[in-house]
Amino acid sequence: MTEDSQRNFRSVYYEKVGFRGVEEKKSLEILLKDDRLDIEKLCTFSQRFPLPSMYRALVWKVLLGILPPHHESHTQVMMYRKGQYSDVLHALKVVRFVSDATPQVEVYLRMYQLESGKLPRSPSFPLKPEDEVFLAIAKAMEEMVEDSVDCYWITRCFVNQLNNKYRDSLPQLPKAFEQYLNLEDSRLLSHLKMCSAMSRLPYDLWFKRCFAGCLPESSLQRVWDKVVSGSCKILVFVAVEILLTFKLKVMALNNSEKITKFLENIPQDSSDAIVSKAIDLWHKHCGTPVHSA
Amino acid sequence: MAQQANLGELLSMLDSPVLSVRDDVTAVFKENLNADRGPMLVNTLVDYYLETSSQQVLHILTTLQEPHDKHLLDKMNEYVGKATSRLSTLSLLGHAIRLQPPWKHKLSQAPLLPSLLKCLKVDTDVIVLTTGVLVLITMLPMIPQAGKQHLHDFFDIFGRLSSWCLKKPGHVAEIYLVHLHASVYALFHRLYGMYPCNFVSFLRSHYTMKENLETFEEVVKPMMEHVRIHPELVTGSKDHELDPRRWKKLETHDVVIECAKISLDPTEASYEDGYSVSHQNSARLPPRSADVTASPYVDTQNSFGSVTSTPPSVSRPMSSTPGQLPPPLSSPAPRLSAEAPQATLWSPSLVCGMATPPTSPGNVPPDCSQPYSKAFGAPAGGKGTPSGTPATSPPPAPLCHSDDCVHAPLPPPTAAPPRKEERTDPARPCLHRQHHLPNDRGLEELPGSKGAVTLSDLPGFLGGLASDEDSIEKDNEEAAIYKELSEITTADTEPLAEPLVPRGGFDSPFYQDSLLGCPRKTPSATTSAQGASVHPEPLNASLDKLGPDTPKQAFTPIELPGGGRDQSPAGSGEHQTPLETRILTPSPFRVPSQRGAGFGSGQPPPYDHLFEVALPKTAHHFVSKKTKELVKKMPGNAEEACAPSASPLEVLDRLIQQGADAHGKELSRLSLPSKSVDWTHFGGSPPSDEIRTLRNQLLLLHNQLLYERFKRQQHAVRNRRLLRRVIRAAALEEHNAAMKDQLKLQEKDIQIWKVSLQKEQARYSQLQEQRDTVVAQLHSQIRQLQHDREEFYNQSQELQTKLEDCRNMVAELRLELKKANSKVCHTELLLSQVSQKLSNSESVQQQMEFLNRQLLVLGEVNELYLEQLQNKHSDTTKEVEVMKAAYRKELEKHRSHALQQSQRLDTSQRRVLELEAQLAKKDHLLVEQKKYLEDVKLQARGQLQAAESRYEAQKRITQVFELKVLDLYGRLEKDGLLKKLEVEKTEAAEAAEERPDCCNDSCSDPVRGHSDTVSGHNGETRPPRPGSTRGGGGRGGGGSSSSSSSSQLSTPEKPPTQRAGPFSSRWETATGEPSTSIPTTVGSLPSSKSFLGMKARELFRNKSESQCDEDGVTISSLSETLKTGVDMGMEAKTPLSPDGPRPAPPSPDSVGQLHIMDYNEAHQEHS
């Protein structure tokens, strides 16, 4: 109740008139003011609204469990995290897995591998596909988060979330993709099926890497807001929207290989619009998430 | 090729004279035909036949089986197309179809039929035409349904050929035309019989054309006079005729008979199914009417009748009718009836007949005028002129005709001469005779046409005349000589007349005639010259009458009667006797012989006769004066005739054929000059031509013969069927008779049964009566008994009512009794009660008395006491006052007490409220505290998790290090020298010790200790090599020291905990032991001072000071446990880490424990 009183009474009308996000920052600040942050509310918020970039890292860290909900312990926990980061980095350096010349992304990967006990015997061992996924995500993350410790931790937890929380739902996404594409544009779907391209679409790029490397980071982080806040379904809609946006080009292509190639390297200029539309589409099909409380 | 050669051999062997060889070869051929389905063999056979006309091959070909018929037909079709082989092919076809092969139905589809028709339409050779027409006529009944397609072809052929008969296109020999005419006549019959409507319409359309009118008048009309109106013309239609269903029911012979039925011509007609009567009538009438319409042959039967009757008639011409009756069984009756009416009925025809004479006289006169002996020449000439037919004009032609018209010529000769002579006599009877004469002719003609019959006949009646045979021969010869002589005499004018005579003789009928004539002559003792003259005369007559057109004399009658009439009067007188004899002789014999088993008796002799008769004649004809040759031929013929197995028919066929052959041979043998001499001698006609005509004639004759034979066969078939019907009818009659007998028997039975039935009925009625009486009796008895029963019943009812009355009375009485009893009891009861009351009242009275006494006593006492009371009343008031005061005081006391009490209550209540508020506060506090605790817990957990993850990371790091170390060790070991190894190892160890030191900067102490322990462990656990390399002393000591140091290091906070409480001291003792064994204590002690503990203490102190004191101990313990939990998670397990698996489980457990314990204890505290 106190929150409501502090809020601008016009906020209701802003939304009605179409100014979105005016009050969002404020409401987020209100949310963040709580000692013992309400994670559910944060989830709902980040699903409904785009996060202001200044709070994004904090919210992500909280949502990914890097920071506890208590403000008091933040510093301490962050200290722990940093310590862990430096320990691991040191260890890697000791065993000469990384050097100063090693690119930051690979350092993250090695650290992640070490922490998950999957460090190969030698740094020269070929990378596994999941490592590639990690690299892609880490690369995108590096762009979004400045601090390397934060970056490492967010990447690590993000990937862990993908591997644990979404382990079951990720393989279902292609099916859902087909379903929603059919709802949106069945002709396109039939065309794809005719070209037998459905099975060869870049699902790995879309759903395993969460469009890392596919969309520019500025728009990608809006997608990842949703992913971090617990909805991986947004990926499907982004994919659908990509196809819808480039429908004409896709329809013009008859070869499944060409289609795949094109989809793997889509033009970056319209990505913001794609993401906005995809989020709208997502809201349309899955309903606007409402905080149960 | 070998096979072909073989075939040739076989074929040549077929005609070998040895019978067995022939049979064998035939069998071989048949086998081959059975085995081989190809056309080759058949083709070869056909070729061979056409070449040689071998009988055996013919036999084989005509008996071909199903698959070969096609080849045969094809082959024949092929040959029919060729003019040269046409005739022989047609004759082969005729042979084949006359046998009615099983494949005859295929003929209608075979290409042969159209080509045959085409040939008939196009060909100009009369022989071929005649043969073809005969074949066609034979074929027609076999394929009646084929008419549909070819009907117009048939009609066209008919039209063409009939016009031929008249017009004689080209150089056709007259003599052939006679044959042709005969076949056309047969065709006419066949077509009219089979397709009357179509045919009539064809005739109508065809002969209404002017150019055909003459043909109709001359040719067709006469033909039509010999047919009845066909019933189909009335009932049928054109389409109906062609309907295959109509033909399906009819077999070939049925068709033939059908055709025969509509014919009025006795040679054609059949006499069954009641037609005979009409025939007789029609036949008989014409004679009456002087043969105006009917052919002379019609009345064969009549002739018999007449023949038999002739004797009387001859003697008494007018009374011939009665005399006729007895001898013939069937004929006389109709005759009788017919004759008289005929005269009247057929007056028109008579008129017609009358009308004719004028024409005939022209013919007759020449005949008459001619002397008997020299009849030929003059008559011929005469004939030619009167008949007015140009066809007859060429001398040879008429002669030939005369041959064909065998029948015709015969009678005239006999009749004519007499007639001429008898002209003086009144003519009536002669008329009759005239009819007979034609009849006779008919008889003769019939046999003549049916070859075999005549042959068989001949012996029959010749047998009778056997004695005269020789004389006949002689007569013949003589006759021939005479003829020749006469010819010679007349030859100058008519050279060709001569052949005529022999030819006439050549024909079998003619021979008969001549034979007949001869006997006639002998008895009559006429001169041989007369006999000779007999022959020519008929010829002339026939020539006159028939002209060239009809061999069968169908048309002759018209003229015949005339001639007959004219002649009859003349002839009757003089020649009655010869006539009689002549008539007598043939008829009786002929009838049986023709119809029945006439064949049986004298077959061989007739042949002999024939040959003797025929061959000389032929010889006579062709080589007129060479009797030697005749003699030569005779043996040859005799040989043939001797063939035992051959039927007369075959014999005849062969006879004729071989006759022709022999003839040919003879001719060939003759030197040309001689021939020429001969011929020139006789008239100079070219012999080769003559021979050819003769041969063709022979051929035609043979064809005709075969056709007639075919017809006969059909008749035979028909007869067989009829016979079967007769037999069946007889059987049915028998059956009927048997049934009738049975019926009679059954009727008898029925009568017997009826009688017995009546008896039984009587008995039954009697029994019924008896039963009735008994029943009546019984009924009366029953009635009586019933009456009795009713009476008894009534009685019983009465009794029952009485009984019931009694019962009722008894019941009433009983009731009364009961009432009385109750009354008695009641009274008794009342009595006892009364008595009791009485006693009671008595006792009450006593008491009353006693109480009254007491009352009195008490009254007295009361008075006494009242007196006393009045005395004592003043003392009571003082006492009451005192008591009141006491009571008041007491009340006051109590009141103050109550006040006091209420005050106390208030205070206590206030106190309670206070306490309750306090309680609520405390509860609230508790909740807050709980919340806070949880909050703290969460916070701690977050930190804990971070720490844990850090710890995990550390663990991983150490693992990596270990791995690395092990790796390095492995590498080291791989390197060769011990020393080097040692050196390196020490270095490595140092490096390893240094490294953790480096780490210590960032890492916490326990980590370092841990790493030390790890290294120590490594040193200890590595059994062989490290031990051996480092030695148990130095290194081992190092290890232990490190472990101890680690324990010291890891428990820097021990002292405070020891101070904290007894627990810790106890733990302390435990920690004195190897550090690894008790990890928990290590961590638990220092934590008391940790920030959590502090916080907790602060918290509790804030909330409630008083209680804190009380709960101090517990709180401390709680905080300790908390600490232990936290520490355990953070540090405590560091020593255990080397063991690997252990570290993981405790941490969650400890957290869980913490949670539970915390909560519970908090509860306890507050409660």
Boltz contact constraints between the chains, C-beta under 6 A:
constraints:
  - contact:
      token1: [A, 68]
      token2: [B, 942]
      max_distance: 6.0
  - contact:
      token1: [A, 70]
      token2: [B, 939]
      max_distance: 6.0
  - contact:
      token1: [A, 73]
      token2: [B, 939]
      max_distance: 6.0
  - contact:
      token1: [A, 73]
      token2: [B, 942]
      max_distance: 6.0
  - contact:
      token1: [A, 73]
      token2: [B, 943]
      max_distance: 6.0
  - contact:
      token1: [A, 76]
      token2: [B, 943]
      max_distance: 6.0
  - contact:
      token1: [A, 77]
      token2: [B, 943]
      max_distance: 6.0
  - contact:
      token1: [A, 77]
      token2: [B, 946]
      max_distance: 6.0
  - contact:
      token1: [A, 80]
      token2: [B, 946]
      max_distance: 6.0
  - contact:
      token1: [A, 80]
      token2: [B, 947]
      max_distance: 6.0
  - contact:
      token1: [A, 80]
      token2: [B, 950]
      max_distance: 6.0
  - contact:
      token1: [A, 84]
      token2: [B, 950]
      max_distance: 6.0
  - contact:
      token1: [A, 84]
      token2: [B, 953]
      max_distance: 6.0
  - contact:
      token1: [A, 87]
      token2: [B, 953]
      max_distance: 6.0
  - contact:
      token1: [A, 87]
      token2: [B, 957]
      max_distance: 6.0
  - contact:
      token1: [A, 88]
      token2: [B, 953]
      max_distance: 6.0
  - contact:
      token1: [A, 91]
      token2: [B, 957]
      max_distance: 6.0
  - contact:
      token1: [A, 91]
      token2: [B, 960]
      max_distance: 6.0
  - contact:
      token1: [A, 95]
      token2: [B, 960]
      max_distance: 6.0
  - contact:
      token1: [A, 95]
      token2: [B, 964]
      max_distance: 6.0
  - contact:
      token1: [A, 114]
      token2: [B, 956]
      max_distance: 6.0
  - contact:
      token1: [A, 114]
      token2: [B, 960]
      max_distance: 6.0
  - contact:
      token1: [A, 115]
      token2: [B, 953]
      max_distance: 6.0
  - contact:
      token1: [A, 115]
      token2: [B, 956]
      max_distance: 6.0
  - contact:
      token1: [A, 117]
      token2: [B, 956]
      max_distance: 6.0
